[in-house]
Amino acid sequence: MKDQAVDNQQLTHIDEKGDVRMVDVSAKPDTERVAVAEGSILMHPETLALIVEGKAAKGDVLACARVAGVMAAKRTSDLIPMCHPLNITKAKVECEPISVGERSDGRVGIHVSCTCGVTGKTGIEMEALTAASVACLTIYDMCKAVDRGMEITDVRLLKKDGGKTGLWEREV
């Protein structure tokens, strides 16, 4: 689907006077909505080995990142000022190693994918993006003692479905 930002130039969180506001969604019907976001954290191969082998000093890095991502999805409205609090019905965070040769630049790390769902009046994209970001940040926190040069990259929305605008998928 074509990027809708090109078709709709109105910023919904800005009112007629230019003031920021939370959008009134009270008249909108509840619909099932889902969003998928991703991010990666790149690191030294030795750091990845510590994570994969379960030898990181702070414990199971990927289990902690998954839990942190789910917690972040549930608290997104506490972090992003104009987000509506949502009664999330689904939050799944997956963390997969990026091995040598999987990226064109040869770098290694962890790829994070987050799927969030809700039945409600507004989308859940921010929750999926927040979950991906916080999962990557948690990996950084747990491994920074051995690799302060880790780099969080490519945090982005892959898919959103539901609501008035329906399906949007990132073109690859």
N, C-alpha and C positions, 0 to 999 in steps of 0.2 A: 504494500500500500504506500502511496506517496506520502511524504512527510507533511503532516497537517499544519505545521507551523507556517508553511508557505501559503496555505489557503486561509488561515485565520490569524490576522495580525493583532488581534485584541489580547492584551494581557489580563487574565481573569482576576488576578490579585491586586489590580489597580482600579480604583473607582473613577468616576467622571471627573473628580477634582484632582486626580493624581495621587490620592492617598492610598496607602496599602490597606488591604482588608482581607478578611477570611471570606471566601465565597459562600453565599447562602445556597445550600443544597436542599433545603427543606422540602421543596416542591418536586424534587426528582424522585423517580421510583427506585426501589431497591432492585439491583441486578447483581448477578454473579460476575465477579471481576477477578482477573488474575494478572500478575506481572512477573516477568523473569528478568533478572539483572545479573551482571557478571563483573568480575574484577580479577586482577592477578597481582601477586606480589612476587617480584623477581629477587633472586638472592644468589649467593655463592653456592656452588655445587656441594661444598662441605656442610653448609647450613641445611640444604635440602636433605642430605643424607641423615643428619641428626634427627630431623623431623620424621622422615620415613621409617627410620630404624627405632623410633621411640626413645631416643637418647637425649632429648632436650632436657636441660636442667629443671625447667619449670613443669615438666609433665607432658601429657598428651596434647600437643599443640593443636592438632586438627579437631579433636573433640571439643576443646575449649573454644576454638574459633567458630565451630558450628553452633554451640550454645550461645555464644556472644552475638552471633548474627541473628538468631531467633529473638533473643532479648531486645536487640536493637530495633528489629522490625516492630515489636510491640510498643516501643517507646518513641517512635519517630515523631509523633506530634509534640513530644516534650523537647525535641531538638530543632525542628524546623517550624518556625513561628506560625505560618499560615496553613499548616497541615491539620486536617480534621482528625480527632482521635477515632480510630477504627476498631471495631470488634473483629479482629483478624480471625479467619477460620482456618488458615493454612500458612505455615511458614517452614520451609525446608531449605537448608543450607548444605551444599555439597562442596567438598574440597578435594581436588585431585592434583597430584604432582604433575609438574611440567618437566619432562625429562629432556636430556640432551637430544637435539635433533627435531624436537617437536615445533620449535619456533625458528623462523628464518634467520633470526639474529643469534641463535645458538644458546640463548640464556635459559636458565632453569628457574623453577619456583613452584608456586601453588596457584592453581586456577580455582576461583570460587564462583559458584553459581547459586543463585537464590531465587526461589519461587514462593510468592506470597499470594494468598487468596482472601477474598472477603465477599460477603453478600451485603451490599450497601449502596449508598447514594453517590459515592465518589471513588475515584481510582486508588490503586494500591501501588503505583509505581514508586513513590518516594520510599515506601516501606521496603521494597525489594532492593532499591539502590542503597538505602541506609544499611540494610543487612549485609550486602556485599562489601560495603566500605568498612564496616565495623569488624567483620570477619577478617578482612585483610589487616586492619589495624591491630587486631588481637594477635595475629601471627607475628607481626612486627614486634609487638610488646614482649611476646614470649621468647623471641629469638634475638632481640637487639643486643644482648650481652656478647654475642658471638659475631654479629653481622649488622653494624649500624648503617651500612650502605644499601640495605634492601630498598626496593623501589615499588611502590604501589602504582599500578598502571591500568588503563583501559576499563575503568569503572563506567558502565553504561547499561542502558536499558536495551534488552534484546527483544522483548515482546510485551504487549499489553492487550488484553481482550476484555470486552464487556462495556457496559454503559452505552451512551448515545453514539459515541464515535466507533464502537466495535473494535475490530482487530487491527492492530498495528504491529508489524514485525520489521526489525532492522534488516536492511538489505546487505548482504555480505559481499 
